[in-house]
Amino acid sequence: MNDMSATADDGTREPAITSTDDQEQAPAKSAITFPDMAPLNLGDSRRDRSRLLHTYLIITIVANFTLLFLKGYSQDLGYWQDWVRQLSTTGYDGFNGNYPPFYIHWLYLVGQVYNATGIPLEHNDLLKFLTQLPVVVFHCLLIILVHSQLGRFHATRQFTHIILLLAAINPAILVNGPIWGQVDLIPATMVFGALLLATYRRYSYLSIPVFVLALLTKFQMIAFAPVFGFLFFSNIGKNLVGVFISVAVSALVFMPSILAGHFVQSVNQAYIDTLGQYPMTTFNAANIWILLTGNVAPDNIILFGIATDSALTQIFTAKYFGMFLFSLTALVVFLHGIHFLIKNGAQANDRQLLSQTLFSATICALAFFALLPAMHERYLFPAVVMAITFSAAAQQKLIYPIVISLLCSLNMLIILEINGSDIWHGLAWGTMALLVLGIIDLISAGRIINWLTTLVKFASKIPAISVWCFILATLGMTGYFFDRYQIHTLTLTDKQTFLTTLPLVYAKQDHGTMALNRSYDGNYLSIANRRYAQGIGTHASSDIQYQLPADAAEFSFIAALDDEVGTADVQFSVWGDDKLLWESKPILGYERDIPVIKLDVRGVQKLTLKVAPLKDDKWDHANWVNTVISMTPTAAPVEQTSTTH
């Protein structure tokens, strides 16, 4: 039969549509087979493949943005907060973060956002959202790259769904990124891109520069050096060009530090000082050292009962023994890769080369985590990305991405300790949505599913629907977070003043002391997910009295429980010269439509604000917000005019 293969625009040789005896271009045999399934890019049109891609991109975007609201890892988010503060105040000069520079540039931009908006830099969901935006972008990029390889190598539709689901809603990816708040997906995706470029002969010279960019994002990517070591010999000429490009890329990425005179310090902080930062066999990483020494044991332990005066002492010290084991594994990977290149040479097609490199990368990432000392719980994460992409290319051995994903996500969850109350609102919305869907489905005799299917099909026809979804979701999240964490300041007229600027007669409360412009716990005043610059934070039972000026006419305010507590039960009241002017209904904390109260205080000399507990006084953190006294306007003099007759 005639060979119907063609040369693609990038110079690679596309898989041929030939008879079944053409073994080189036939899909590799999968450990899980799906009979009677047409290959995705043969049985489906380009439009169908595009719709499938956009569907999984939307799933990825929704999953990432939804899970951002879960409680992240406080220590790592604290690092982002500290580094953004440094970069927003002093720039790169004197910056003391211990990260490579590429992601630091994004944190610099985040700092400029805070400077421009005037929103306080705090450890909250807004900071997590801004620091995670690049992760969402790279998660989408991972989906696009995986989808392209599934089509490139003729994966079946069902296998395509399995791999894209593993990539889109992978528990390790979602725990590491939107939940935890880390950025390990960025350099791991870069490494996959670099390995992918090595199989596109026209662009293979970019493989090493992209790998260097990954190293400039996270130094842990050095685990893949053995793979790029043997890949270097696959095309020495182009890879030498890549080395020179890498030097230029490194200089460009370090340029802000170079201009700030901070280059040497930034290199030391990111690549040298961190090497001895955790002198432990393992730091919460479930690897060989949990079995040999237990968690957080010192890395100078001598193993296997070797005597301290033995010549073998240094080799069998935990630190050096772990380094020896990983070095041995790295050497095996490198030599096996060289053997593959020598054995196959030009006969190896793109799929074979990609599968070989991705599986080797999976082994390197797994060994890096399992054997080296001082590993953290998250350092297994790159193996997740490599295993997914390997299975996508080879179309077999799904056991690797599934098991590694579970191991990695469980290891992180042990440390993360997600607060159950953080997911109540999401679960509540999901429960109610399912109930409503079920009732409508019952009443409509099942037609609701058909309507929804039609709606989804209609939406899928919108060009670049996932791009629009990302833009709208990002704008929506940005608007929500900026409104949530902006400090709303009230502008007064020349006939208005804040109550808190007037003479305080007395302030009494059962717990703590009255706080001006802060909540009882010392946070910004927050009511119904909005924060305010002015007001009083108190705790029931409380009694606060101010002296009013003679021309006071109106008192306006907002009264509610602070968002820092879940639910409580209080009742607010305002008294003028011992006469009740206003009393609220019982306030429980769930209220979202909080009105502005306006009271006539003409003739009142002493204004008293009271908060009373209704049952017990636990968590009764009460706020009086935007407490404004308006004065009686002075009558304008009547202008006299004269008429000349």
C-alpha positions as CSV (number, residue, x, y, z in Angstrom):
1,M,0.0,0.0,0.0
2,N,1.3,3.5,-0.8
3,D,2.7,5.5,2.2
4,M,0.3,8.5,2.7
5,S,2.4,10.2,5.4
6,A,3.2,13.9,4.9
7,T,5.7,16.4,6.2
8,A,4.2,18.9,8.5
9,D,4.9,22.6,8.5
10,D,7.2,22.2,11.4
11,G,9.4,19.7,9.6
12,T,8.3,16.7,11.5
13,R,7.0,13.6,9.8
14,E,3.2,13.2,10.5
15,P,1.9,9.8,11.4
16,A,1.0,7.9,8.2
17,I,-2.4,6.4,7.4
18,T,-1.2,3.0,6.2
19,S,-2.0,-0.6,6.5
20,T,-1.9,-2.3,9.9
21,D,1.6,-3.8,9.1
22,D,3.2,-0.4,9.2
23,Q,4.3,-0.8,12.8
24,E,6.3,2.4,13.1
25,Q,3.3,4.6,12.6
26,A,0.6,2.5,14.2
27,P,-0.5,3.6,17.7
28,A,1.3,1.8,20.5
29,K,-0.6,-1.0,22.2
30,S,-2.4,0.3,25.2
31,A,-2.8,-1.5,28.5
32,I,-6.4,-0.5,28.4
33,T,-8.0,-1.0,25.0
34,F,-11.3,0.5,23.7
35,P,-12.5,-1.6,20.7
36,D,-14.5,0.0,17.9
37,M,-13.4,3.5,18.9
38,A,-12.3,5.6,15.9
39,P,-9.1,7.6,16.3
40,L,-10.0,11.1,17.5
41,N,-8.3,13.0,14.6
42,L,-9.5,10.6,11.9
43,G,-13.1,10.1,12.9
44,D,-13.8,13.7,14.0
45,S,-13.7,17.0,12.2
46,R,-11.4,19.8,13.2
47,R,-14.4,21.6,14.6
48,D,-15.3,18.6,16.8
49,R,-11.7,18.4,18.2
50,S,-11.8,22.1,18.9
51,R,-15.1,21.8,20.8
52,L,-13.6,19.0,22.8
53,L,-10.6,21.1,23.7
54,H,-12.6,24.1,24.7
55,T,-14.8,22.0,26.9
56,Y,-11.9,20.7,28.9
57,L,-10.4,24.2,29.1
58,I,-13.6,25.5,30.6
59,I,-13.7,22.6,33.1
60,T,-10.1,23.6,34.0
61,I,-10.9,27.3,34.4
62,V,-14.0,26.6,36.5
63,A,-12.2,24.1,38.8
64,N,-9.3,26.4,39.4
65,F,-11.3,29.5,40.2
66,T,-13.8,27.6,42.3
67,L,-11.1,26.0,44.5
68,L,-9.3,29.3,45.1
69,F,-11.8,30.0,47.9
70,L,-10.5,27.1,50.0
71,K,-8.0,27.8,52.7
72,G,-4.5,27.7,51.4
73,Y,-1.2,26.9,53.1
74,S,-0.6,29.9,55.3
75,Q,3.2,29.7,55.4
76,D,3.6,29.7,51.6
77,L,1.0,32.4,51.2
78,G,2.9,34.4,53.8
79,Y,6.0,34.2,51.6
80,W,4.1,35.6,48.7
81,Q,2.7,38.4,50.9
82,D,6.2,39.3,52.2
83,W,7.8,39.2,48.8
84,V,5.1,41.3,47.2
85,R,5.5,43.8,50.0
86,Q,9.2,44.0,49.4
87,L,8.9,44.3,45.6
88,S,6.1,46.9,45.9
89,T,8.1,49.1,48.2
90,T,11.8,48.8,47.3
91,G,11.7,46.9,44.0
92,Y,14.4,44.4,43.3
93,D,17.0,46.3,45.3
94,G,17.7,44.2,48.4
95,F,15.0,41.7,47.7
96,N,15.6,38.7,50.0
97,G,13.2,36.0,48.6
98,N,14.8,32.6,48.0
99,Y,13.0,31.9,44.6
100,P,14.5,32.0,41.1
101,P,13.7,35.2,39.3
102,F,11.1,34.3,36.7
103,Y,8.1,34.0,39.0
104,I,9.4,36.9,41.1
105,H,8.7,39.2,38.1
106,W,5.0,38.3,38.4
107,L,5.0,39.1,42.1
108,Y,6.5,42.4,41.2
109,L,3.5,43.1,38.9
110,V,1.2,42.0,41.7
111,G,2.8,44.5,44.0
112,Q,2.2,47.2,41.4
113,V,-1.5,46.2,41.3
114,Y,-1.7,46.8,45.1
115,N,0.1,50.1,44.8
116,A,-2.3,51.3,42.0
117,T,-5.5,50.2,43.7
118,G,-4.6,51.2,47.3
119,I,-6.0,47.9,48.6
120,P,-4.1,46.7,51.7
121,L,-1.7,43.9,51.0
122,E,-3.0,41.1,53.3
123,H,-3.0,37.3,53.6
124,N,-6.4,36.7,51.9
125,D,-8.2,35.3,48.9
126,L,-7.3,38.3,46.7
127,L,-3.6,37.7,47.2
128,K,-4.1,34.0,46.4
129,F,-6.1,34.8,43.3
130,L,-3.4,37.2,41.9
131,T,-0.5,34.9,42.7
132,Q,-2.4,31.9,41.1
133,L,-3.4,33.6,37.8
134,P,-0.3,32.3,36.0
135,V,-0.9,28.8,37.3
136,V,-4.4,28.9,35.8
137,V,-2.9,30.0,32.5
138,F,-0.3,27.2,32.6
139,H,-2.9,24.6,33.5
140,C,-4.8,25.6,30.4
141,L,-1.5,25.5,28.4
142,L,-1.0,21.9,29.7
143,I,-4.4,20.9,28.5
144,I,-3.7,22.4,25.1
145,L,-0.4,20.6,24.7
146,V,-1.8,17.3,25.9
147,H,-4.7,17.6,23.6
148,S,-2.4,18.3,20.6
149,Q,-0.4,15.2,21.3
150,L,-3.4,13.0,21.6
151,G,-4.5,14.2,18.2
152,R,-0.9,14.0,16.8
153,F,-0.7,10.3,17.7
154,H,-4.3,9.3,16.8
155,A,-5.7,8.6,20.3
156,T,-9.2,7.2,20.5
157,R,-11.9,9.5,21.7
158,Q,-12.4,7.5,24.9
159,F,-8.7,7.5,25.8
160,T,-8.6,11.2,25.0
161,H,-11.4,11.8,27.5
162,I,-9.6,9.8,30.2
163,I,-6.3,11.7,29.7
164,L,-7.9,15.2,29.5
165,L,-9.9,14.4,32.7
166,L,-6.7,13.4,34.4
167,A,-5.1,16.6,33.3
168,A,-8.1,19.0,34.0
169,I,-9.3,17.8,37.3
170,N,-6.3,16.0,38.6
171,P,-6.4,16.1,42.4
172,A,-2.6,16.7,42.7
173,I,-2.7,19.7,40.3
174,L,-5.8,21.2,42.0
175,V,-4.4,20.7,45.5
176,N,-1.0,22.1,44.7
177,G,-2.3,25.1,42.8
178,P,-5.7,26.7,43.6
179,I,-6.1,25.1,47.0
180,W,-2.5,25.2,48.4
181,G,-1.5,28.3,46.5
182,Q,1.8,27.0,45.0
183,V,3.1,27.4,41.5
184,D,4.9,24.1,40.8
185,L,2.7,23.5,37.7
186,I,4.4,26.4,35.9
187,P,8.0,24.9,35.7
188,A,6.6,21.4,35.3
189,T,4.6,22.4,32.2
190,M,7.7,24.2,30.9
191,V,9.7,21.0,31.2
192,F,7.0,19.1,29.2
193,G,7.1,21.9,26.6
194,A,10.9,21.6,26.4
195,L,10.7,17.8,26.0
196,L,8.0,18.3,23.3
197,L,10.1,20.7,21.4
198,A,12.9,18.2,21.3
199,T,10.7,16.0,19.1
200,Y,9.9,18.8,16.6
201,R,13.1,18.9,14.6
202,R,12.5,22.4,13.3
203,Y,12.2,23.8,16.8
204,S,14.5,21.4,18.8
205,Y,17.0,24.2,19.4
206,L,14.4,25.8,21.7
207,S,14.3,22.7,24.0
208,I,17.2,23.6,26.2
209,P,16.2,27.4,26.5
210,V,12.7,26.4,27.7
211,F,14.3,23.9,30.2
212,V,16.5,26.7,31.5
213,L,13.4,28.9,31.8
214,A,12.0,26.2,34.0
215,L,15.1,26.2,36.1
216,L,14.7,30.0,36.4
217,T,11.3,29.3,37.9
218,K,12.0,26.4,40.3
219,F,15.4,24.9,40.9
220,Q,13.9,21.5,41.6
221,M,13.6,21.1,37.8
222,I,17.2,20.1,38.0
223,A,15.8,16.6,38.5
224,F,15.3,16.4,34.7
225,A,19.0,17.2,33.9
226,P,19.7,13.5,33.0
227,V,17.0,13.5,30.4
228,F,18.2,16.7,28.7
229,G,21.7,15.3,29.0
230,F,21.0,12.4,26.6
231,L,18.7,14.5,24.5
232,F,21.6,16.9,23.9
233,F,23.2,14.1,21.8
234,S,20.1,13.7,19.6
235,N,20.9,16.8,17.7
236,I,24.2,18.3,18.9
237,G,24.3,21.1,16.4
238,K,20.9,22.6,17.2
239,N,21.3,22.0,20.9
240,L,24.6,24.0,20.9
241,V,22.6,26.8,19.4
242,G,20.1,26.3,22.2
243,V,22.9,26.6,24.8
244,F,23.8,30.1,23.5
245,I,20.1,31.1,23.5
246,S,19.8,29.9,27.1
247,V,22.6,32.3,28.1
248,A,20.6,35.2,26.5
249,V,17.4,34.0,28.2
250,S,19.1,33.8,31.6
251,A,20.5,37.3,31.2
252,L,17.1,38.7,30.2
253,V,15.4,37.1,33.2
254,F,18.0,38.3,35.6
255,M,18.1,41.8,34.0
256,P,16.0,43.6,36.7
257,S,18.3,42.2,39.4
258,I,21.4,43.1,37.4
259,L,20.2,46.7,36.9
260,A,19.4,46.9,40.6
261,G,22.9,45.7,41.5
262,H,21.4,42.6,43.2
263,F,22.5,39.9,40.7
264,V,25.0,38.0,42.9
265,Q,22.7,38.1,45.9
266,S,19.7,36.8,44.0
267,V,21.7,33.9,42.6
268,N,23.0,33.0,46.0
269,Q,19.5,33.2,47.5
270,A,17.8,31.1,44.8
271,Y,20.4,28.5,44.0
272,I,23.1,28.3,46.7
273,D,21.7,29.3,50.1
274,T,18.7,27.0,49.7
275,L,20.8,23.8,49.4
276,G,21.4,23.6,53.1
277,Q,18.1,25.2,54.2
278,Y,16.5,22.0,55.5
279,P,19.2,19.7,57.0
280,M,16.7,16.9,57.4
281,T,16.3,13.5,55.8
282,T,12.7,14.4,54.9
283,F,10.4,17.3,55.6
284,N,6.9,15.8,55.4
285,A,7.7,13.9,52.2
286,A,6.5,10.3,52.2
287,N,9.7,8.7,50.7
288,I,12.4,6.3,51.7
289,W,13.5,8.4,54.6
290,I,10.1,8.0,56.4
291,L,11.0,4.3,56.3
292,L,14.6,4.6,57.3
293,T,14.7,7.5,59.8
294,G,11.2,8.9,60.2
295,N,10.1,12.5,59.5
296,V,12.3,15.5,60.0
297,A,15.3,13.5,61.3
298,P,18.7,15.2,60.9
299,D,20.4,14.3,57.7
300,N,23.8,13.4,59.4
301,I,22.4,10.2,60.8
302,I,24.6,7.2,60.0
303,L,22.6,4.4,58.5
304,F,22.6,0.6,58.8
305,G,24.6,0.5,62.0
306,I,27.9,1.6,60.4
307,A,30.4,2.6,63.0
308,T,31.3,6.3,63.3
309,D,35.0,5.5,62.8
310,S,34.5,3.4,59.7
311,A,35.8,4.4,56.3
312,L,32.2,4.0,55.0
313,T,30.8,6.5,57.5
314,Q,30.5,9.4,55.0
315,I,28.9,7.3,52.3
316,F,26.3,5.9,54.6
317,T,25.5,9.2,56.2
318,A,21.8,9.8,55.3
319,K,22.6,13.0,53.3
320,Y,25.3,11.5,51.1
321,F,23.6,8.1,50.8
322,G,20.5,9.7,49.4
323,M,22.5,11.8,47.0
324,F,24.4,8.6,45.9
325,L,21.1,6.7,45.3
326,F,19.7,9.5,43.2
327,S,22.9,10.0,41.3
328,L,22.9,6.3,40.5
329,T,19.4,6.5,39.2
330,A,20.2,9.6,37.1
331,L,23.1,7.8,35.6
332,V,21.0,4.8,34.7
333,V,18.4,7.1,33.0
334,F,21.1,9.0,31.1
335,L,22.9,5.8,29.9
336,H,19.5,4.2,28.9
337,G,18.7,7.3,26.9
338,I,22.1,7.2,25.2
339,H,21.5,3.5,24.4
340,F,18.1,4.3,23.0
341,L,19.6,7.0,20.7
342,I,22.4,4.7,19.5
343,K,20.1,1.7,19.0
344,N,17.3,3.6,17.2
345,G,19.1,6.6,15.7
346,A,17.3,8.1,12.8
347,Q,14.9,5.1,12.9
348,A,13.1,6.4,16.0
349,N,10.0,8.3,15.1
350,D,8.7,11.3,17.1
351,R,6.3,9.3,19.2
352,Q,9.0,6.8,20.3
353,L,11.4,9.6,21.2
354,L,8.8,11.6,23.1
355,S,7.5,8.5,25.0
356,Q,11.1,7.6,25.9
357,T,11.9,11.0,27.2
358,L,8.7,11.5,29.1
359,F,8.9,8.1,30.8
360,S,12.6,8.9,31.7
361,A,11.4,12.2,33.1
362,T,8.8,10.5,35.2
363,I,11.4,8.2,36.7
364,C,13.8,11.1,37.4
365,A,11.0,13.1,39.1
366,L,9.9,10.1,41.1
367,A,13.5,9.3,42.2
368,F,14.2,12.9,43.0
369,F,11.4,12.9,45.5
370,A,11.8,9.3,46.8
371,L,15.6,9.2,47.3
372,L,17.0,12.6,48.0
373,P,17.0,14.0,51.5
374,A,15.3,17.3,52.5
375,M,12.4,16.7,50.2
376,H,9.0,18.4,50.9
377,E,5.6,17.0,50.5
378,R,5.1,18.9,47.2
379,Y,8.2,17.8,45.5
380,L,6.6,14.7,43.9
381,F,4.4,17.1,41.9
382,P,6.5,17.3,38.7
383,A,6.2,13.5,38.4
384,V,2.4,13.9,38.1
385,V,2.8,16.1,35.0
386,M,5.4,13.9,33.4
387,A,3.3,10.7,34.0
388,I,0.2,12.3,32.5
389,T,2.0,13.5,29.4
390,F,3.8,10.2,29.1
391,S,0.5,8.2,29.0
392,A,-0.9,10.8,26.6
393,A,2.0,10.1,24.2
394,A,2.4,6.4,24.7
395,Q,-1.4,5.7,25.2
396,Q,-0.6,3.1,27.8
397,K,0.4,2.6,31.5
398,L,-2.3,4.7,33.0
399,I,-1.3,3.3,36.3
400,Y,1.6,5.8,36.5
401,P,-0.5,9.1,36.4
402,I,-3.3,7.6,38.5
403,V,-1.1,6.3,41.3
404,I,1.4,9.2,41.3
405,S,-1.5,11.7,41.4
406,L,-3.1,10.0,44.4
407,L,0.2,9.7,46.2
408,C,1.1,13.3,45.6
409,S,-2.3,14.7,46.5
410,L,-2.6,12.7,49.7
411,N,0.9,13.7,50.8
412,M,-0.1,17.4,50.4
413,L,-3.5,17.0,52.0
414,I,-1.9,15.5,55.1
415,I,-0.1,18.8,55.6
416,L,-2.7,21.2,54.3
417,E,-5.5,20.2,56.7
418,I,-8.3,21.8,54.8
419,N,-10.8,23.6,57.1
420,G,-14.2,22.0,56.4
421,S,-16.1,25.2,57.0
422,D,-14.3,26.7,54.0
423,I,-16.3,24.5,51.6
424,W,-19.8,24.9,53.2
425,H,-20.9,27.5,50.8
426,G,-19.8,25.6,47.7
427,L,-21.4,22.4,49.0
428,A,-24.6,24.3,49.8
429,W,-24.8,25.8,46.3
430,G,-24.1,22.4,44.8
431,T,-26.8,20.7,46.9
432,M,-29.4,23.3,46.1
433,A,-28.5,23.3,42.4
434,L,-28.9,19.5,42.2
435,L,-32.2,19.7,44.0
436,V,-33.6,22.3,41.6
437,L,-32.3,20.4,38.6
438,G,-33.9,17.2,40.0
439,I,-37.3,18.9,40.5
440,I,-37.3,20.5,37.1
441,D,-36.2,17.2,35.6
442,L,-39.1,15.5,37.3
443,I,-41.7,18.1,36.2
444,S,-40.4,18.3,32.6
445,A,-40.4,14.5,32.3
446,G,-36.7,14.4,31.5
447,R,-36.7,17.2,28.9
448,I,-34.5,19.5,31.0
449,I,-31.4,17.4,30.2
450,N,-32.2,17.7,26.5
451,W,-32.6,21.5,26.8
452,L,-29.3,21.7,28.7
453,T,-27.6,19.5,26.1
454,T,-28.9,21.8,23.4
455,L,-27.7,24.8,25.3
456,V,-24.2,23.4,25.7
457,K,-24.0,22.5,22.0
458,F,-25.1,26.0,21.1
459,A,-22.5,27.5,23.4
460,S,-19.8,25.2,22.1
461,K,-20.2,26.8,18.6
462,I,-19.1,30.1,19.9
463,P,-15.5,30.7,18.5
464,A,-12.8,30.4,21.2
465,I,-15.5,29.8,23.9
466,S,-12.8,28.8,26.5
467,V,-10.9,32.0,25.9
468,W,-14.1,34.1,26.5
469,C,-14.8,31.9,29.6
470,F,-11.3,32.7,31.0
471,I,-11.6,36.4,30.3
472,L,-15.1,36.6,31.8
473,A,-14.1,34.5,34.8
474,T,-10.9,36.5,35.4
475,L,-12.8,39.8,35.2
476,G,-15.6,38.5,37.5
477,M,-13.1,37.2,40.1
478,T,-11.1,40.4,39.9
479,G,-14.2,42.5,40.4
480,Y,-15.4,40.4,43.3
481,F,-12.1,40.3,45.1
482,F,-11.3,44.0,44.5
483,D,-14.8,44.9,45.9
484,R,-14.4,42.4,48.7
485,Y,-11.0,43.6,49.9
486,Q,-11.1,47.3,48.9
487,I,-11.4,49.6,51.9
488,H,-14.5,51.7,51.3
489,T,-14.1,55.2,52.5
490,L,-16.9,57.7,52.9
491,T,-16.5,61.2,51.6
492,L,-18.0,63.8,53.9
493,T,-19.3,67.3,53.2
494,D,-18.2,70.3,55.1
495,K,-21.4,69.9,57.3
496,Q,-20.6,66.3,58.3
497,T,-18.2,64.7,60.7
498,F,-17.6,61.2,62.0
499,L,-19.1,60.4,65.3
500,T,-15.7,59.0,66.5
501,T,-14.1,62.5,66.1
502,L,-16.5,63.9,68.8
503,P,-15.8,63.8,72.5
504,L,-16.2,60.3,73.9
505,V,-18.1,60.4,77.2
506,Y,-17.5,56.7,78.1
507,A,-17.2,53.3,76.5
508,K,-17.9,50.0,78.4
509,Q,-18.0,46.4,77.1
510,D,-17.9,43.0,78.7
511,H,-15.0,41.7,76.6
512,G,-11.9,43.6,75.5
513,T,-11.9,47.3,74.6
514,M,-13.6,49.4,71.9
515,A,-11.6,49.6,68.7
516,L,-11.7,52.6,66.4
517,N,-11.8,51.9,62.6
518,R,-11.0,48.2,63.4
519,S,-13.0,45.1,64.4
520,Y,-12.8,43.5,67.8
521,D,-10.1,41.2,66.5
522,G,-8.1,44.2,65.1
523,N,-9.0,43.6,61.4
524,Y,-10.5,46.1,59.0
525,L,-14.2,46.5,59.7
526,S,-16.1,44.0,57.4
527,I,-19.8,43.6,56.9
528,A,-21.5,41.4,54.3
529,N,-18.2,40.9,52.5
530,R,-17.4,44.6,52.2
531,R,-14.7,46.4,54.2
532,Y,-15.0,49.9,55.6
533,A,-12.4,52.5,56.7
534,Q,-14.4,54.1,59.5
535,G,-16.4,52.9,62.4
536,I,-16.4,51.2,65.8
537,G,-15.6,47.6,66.6
538,T,-17.0,46.3,69.9
539,H,-18.2,43.2,71.6
540,A,-21.6,42.7,73.3
541,S,-22.6,43.7,75.8
542,S,-21.4,47.2,75.1
543,D,-22.4,50.8,75.9
544,I,-20.7,53.7,74.1
545,Q,-21.7,57.4,74.6
546,Y,-20.6,60.5,72.7
547,Q,-21.2,64.2,73.2
548,L,-23.0,65.8,70.2
549,P,-22.6,69.4,69.1
550,A,-25.5,71.7,69.5
551,D,-26.2,71.8,65.7
552,A,-26.3,68.0,65.2
553,A,-29.3,67.1,63.0
554,E,-28.9,63.6,61.7
555,F,-27.0,60.4,62.6
556,S,-26.4,57.8,59.9
557,F,-24.7,54.5,60.3
558,I,-24.6,50.8,59.4
559,A,-24.9,48.2,62.2
560,A,-24.1,44.5,61.9
561,L,-21.9,41.7,63.0
562,D,-18.4,41.5,61.6
563,D,-17.5,38.9,59.0
564,E,-14.7,37.7,61.2
565,V,-17.3,35.6,63.1
566,G,-19.6,33.0,61.5
567,T,-22.9,33.5,63.3
568,A,-23.9,35.1,66.6
569,D,-26.9,36.9,68.0
570,V,-27.0,40.5,69.0
571,Q,-29.4,43.5,69.0
572,F,-28.3,47.1,68.3
573,S,-30.0,50.2,69.7
574,V,-29.4,53.9,69.7
575,W,-30.4,56.2,72.5
576,G,-30.6,60.0,72.7
577,D,-30.4,61.5,76.2
578,D,-31.7,58.1,77.6
579,K,-34.5,58.0,75.1
580,L,-34.7,55.1,72.6
581,L,-34.3,56.4,69.0
582,W,-33.9,53.1,67.2
583,E,-33.6,49.4,67.8
584,S,-32.7,46.7,65.4
585,K,-34.3,43.3,64.9
586,P,-32.1,40.4,66.2
587,I,-28.9,40.3,64.1
588,L,-27.6,36.8,63.5
589,G,-24.7,37.4,61.1
590,Y,-26.1,35.8,57.9
591,E,-27.6,39.1,56.7
592,R,-26.4,40.5,53.4
593,D,-28.8,43.3,52.7
594,I,-27.6,45.7,55.4
595,P,-29.5,49.1,55.3
596,V,-28.1,52.5,56.1
597,I,-30.0,53.9,59.1
598,K,-30.7,57.6,59.4
599,L,-31.9,59.1,62.7
600,D,-33.1,62.6,63.7
601,V,-30.9,63.7,66.5
602,R,-31.8,67.4,66.7
603,G,-31.7,68.6,70.3
604,V,-29.9,65.4,71.5
605,Q,-26.8,66.2,73.7
606,K,-25.6,62.7,74.5
607,L,-25.8,59.9,71.9
608,T,-25.5,56.3,73.2
609,L,-24.8,53.2,71.1
610,K,-25.7,49.9,72.7
611,V,-25.2,46.2,71.7
612,A,-26.9,43.6,73.7
613,P,-26.4,39.8,73.5
614,L,-29.5,37.8,72.9
615,K,-28.5,34.3,74.1
616,D,-24.9,34.1,75.1
617,D,-22.1,36.6,74.3
618,K,-19.8,34.3,72.4
619,W,-18.5,35.7,69.1
620,D,-20.6,38.8,69.4
621,H,-18.2,41.0,67.4
622,A,-20.4,44.0,66.6
623,N,-19.6,46.9,64.2
624,W,-21.0,50.4,63.9
625,V,-19.8,51.5,60.5
626,N,-19.8,54.9,58.7
627,T,-21.1,56.7,61.8
628,V,-21.8,60.2,60.4
629,I,-23.2,63.2,62.2
630,S,-24.7,65.8,59.9
631,M,-25.1,69.3,61.1
632,T,-28.0,71.7,60.6
633,P,-27.1,73.8,57.5
634,T,-26.7,77.4,58.1
635,A,-29.2,79.5,56.2
636,A,-27.6,81.4,53.4
637,P,-27.9,85.2,53.6
638,V,-30.4,86.7,51.3
639,E,-28.6,88.8,48.7
640,Q,-30.0,92.4,48.5
641,T,-30.4,93.9,45.1
642,S,-31.2,97.5,44.3
643,T,-33.2,98.8,41.4
644,T,-32.4,102.2,39.9
645,H,-35.4,104.1,38.6
